[in-house]
Amino acid sequence: MIDVTEKVDAVLTTVFESFYNGMPEFANEEEPDVYAAYFIREKPDNFASGKYHAKDYWVSVSIISLTYDRDLYRQVEEAFASAGFTYAGGKDVSGYESSEPCPHRYQYSQEYLISMEE
């Protein structure tokens, strides 16, 4: 049975060349122009016969890019929906300055939910 990390990796592979489980630390010249970083939280569900038979997984995905790219954000939403994830919301796009010589970057965060049987 595929685990949730493999499932998330399979989704992100359809959209990104670079993605990471956790927020990576880059030397300034190594940071890709566009990438995603994700974190997974789990909540056990369906307790019976002394054990949990399913888990809900919350996947937080941050999309980091040099430009504000609404088409990319929608593409990510569609890829997760196609894989059975439920879109649970997003945060406003925020910008931040990287250390020189890296340019200004945009970060858009999204949340997805999926339930999987154990």
C-alpha positions in Angstrom: 0.0 0.0 0.0 1.3 3.5 -0.9 2.0 5.8 2.1 1.0 9.4 2.2 4.5 10.7 1.6 4.7 8.7 -1.7 1.3 9.9 -2.7 2.3 13.6 -2.1 5.6 13.1 -3.9 3.7 11.5 -6.9 1.4 14.6 -7.0 4.2 17.2 -6.8 6.3 15.3 -9.5 3.5 16.2 -12.0 4.0 19.9 -11.3 7.5 20.6 -10.0 11.1 19.7 -10.9 12.1 20.5 -7.3 10.2 19.8 -4.2 11.1 18.9 -0.6 9.6 17.2 2.4 10.3 20.0 4.9 11.7 23.5 4.2 15.2 23.2 2.8 18.1 25.5 3.7 19.9 26.8 0.6 23.1 28.6 0.0 22.0 31.7 -2.0 23.1 30.5 -5.4 21.5 27.0 -5.0 17.8 28.0 -4.5 15.7 26.9 -7.5 13.5 29.6 -9.1 10.4 27.6 -8.4 9.9 24.8 -5.9 7.5 23.4 -3.3 8.1 22.3 0.3 5.6 20.3 2.3 4.9 19.1 5.8 2.5 16.3 6.8 0.5 16.1 10.0 -1.6 13.0 10.9 -4.6 12.4 13.0 -5.7 8.8 13.8 -9.3 8.0 13.0 -11.8 5.0 13.1 -10.8 3.4 16.4 -12.1 -0.1 16.8 -10.9 -3.4 18.3 -8.1 -1.7 20.1 -6.5 0.1 17.2 -6.9 2.8 14.6 -8.0 1.6 11.2 -7.5 4.9 9.3 -5.7 8.2 9.6 -6.5 11.7 8.3 -3.4 13.5 6.9 -3.1 17.2 6.6 -0.6 18.3 4.0 0.7 21.8 4.1 2.3 22.8 0.8 4.3 26.0 0.3 5.0 27.1 -3.3 8.0 29.3 -3.6 8.7 31.2 -6.9 10.2 34.4 -8.3 6.9 35.6 -9.6 3.3 35.6 -8.5 1.9 32.7 -10.6 -1.8 32.1 -10.0 -1.9 29.5 -12.9 0.8 27.5 -11.0 -1.2 27.6 -7.8 -4.3 26.4 -9.6 -2.3 23.6 -11.3 -1.2 22.4 -7.9 -4.8 22.5 -6.6 -6.0 20.4 -9.6 -3.2 17.9 -9.2 -4.0 17.3 -5.6 -7.7 17.0 -6.3 -7.1 14.5 -9.1 -5.2 12.4 -6.5 -8.1 12.3 -4.1 -7.0 15.1 -1.7 -9.5 17.7 -0.5 -8.5 21.3 -0.7 -8.8 22.7 2.8 -7.7 26.3 2.2 -4.8 28.6 1.5 -3.1 31.6 2.8 -2.5 34.9 1.1 0.6 35.1 -1.1 3.4 36.6 0.9 6.7 38.0 -0.4 10.1 38.0 1.2 13.6 39.1 0.5 16.3 36.4 0.4 19.8 37.3 1.3 21.8 38.8 -1.5 22.3 37.9 -4.3 18.9 36.1 -4.3 16.0 38.1 -5.5 12.6 38.7 -4.0 10.4 35.5 -3.8 6.7 34.8 -3.4 5.4 32.1 -1.1 1.9 30.7 -1.3 0.7 28.1 1.2 -2.1 25.6 0.7 -3.6 22.9 2.9 -4.9 19.5 1.7 -6.6 16.6 3.5 -6.8 12.9 2.7 -8.0 10.0 4.7 -6.2 6.6 4.3 -6.9 3.2 5.7 -4.2 1.5 7.7 
